[in-house]
């Protein structure tokens, strides 16, 4: 029997992590855990309840009072905040910018890391975020680090928002991606960085299917070499 692996996918916003983690999990028959959506959900809750991102006590209380989960639907996986489908609301520019500040909070990170480890402890999972292979599951059997140029990632985000009917400006969207990169890479707690043993893939000029095939080859090779649990 093949071992149920923990697959970690890290990288900056817009590199294709969410799309590829869902596709990879589907191909492998694994559970997909979008950790970025978890932090976005906390940011949305903080916005709704008017909790200042600098208020550690307030954020800690907030994390203890909310429920975050995932559900599969015909149109894809949905993100639930206290049972409410917030899949679209957590992707707005306002929530995106707030997420970087909320995710930098040690109390929020501690709460989310605990939840992520609970969800993925038995293996058979694909987790994507910014510190999965370095902090959440440093011993994950498979690690990927996806990247792309800031302009390409901004363009992808711009087209995604336009498709949802959100009025956005391309250059502003690119600037927001760059601002998020800066916040993620210089933050004190669990900054964005590539794990030394992660397989790096630049997705700038690759299709989703091309990247997916590369990832599947790596996972299959690792599954063959790992003993069953």
C-alpha positions, 0 to 999 in steps of 0.5 A: 500500500502506498504511503499517504503523503503530505504535499506542501506547496508554497509561493507568493500570491498569484503563482498558481498555488490555489489552482494547482493544489486543487488540481493535484489533490483531485488527481491524487485523491487527496484532501486540498487545504487552502491555508491562504484562504484560512488567513483570508477568512480571519482577515474578513472576520476582523474586517467585519468585527472591526478588530484592529490587526495590531490588536493581538488580544483582539485577534486571539479572541477572534481566532478562538471564536470563529470556525473555518472549514472547506466543503466540496461542491459541484463548482469546486471547493468552497471556503466556509467561515462559521458555516457561511460560504465566503469563497468570493468575499475573501478574494476582494482587494480590501481583504487581500491587503488586510490579510498580509497584516493579519497573517503577520500576527504571531497569535493568528499564525499560531492558531492557524498552524495548529488547525492546519496540522490537525487537518493534515496530520494523517497525510493524504493532503495537499496544503498550499500557502507561504510557510507550509514547507518551512513552518507548518510541515517541515518534514512533508514528504513532498515540497514545491515552491511556485513562483512567477514574475510580479507582473504576470501574477498581477495580470492573473489576479486582474483577470480573475477579478474582472471575471468576477465583475470587480472593477480593478486597474491592472497597474494598481493590481500589480502594485498590490501584488508587489506590496503583498510580496514585500509584506510577506518576505520581510515579516518577522514571523514565518516570512515567505521563503523557499524550503531548501528541499523544495522543488522550484517551478517558475510558472510564468510561461507555463500552462496549468497542465504543464506545471501539474504534470511536473508536480505529478511526476515528482509526487509519484516518484516520492510515493514509490520511494516512501514506505507505507504508513 
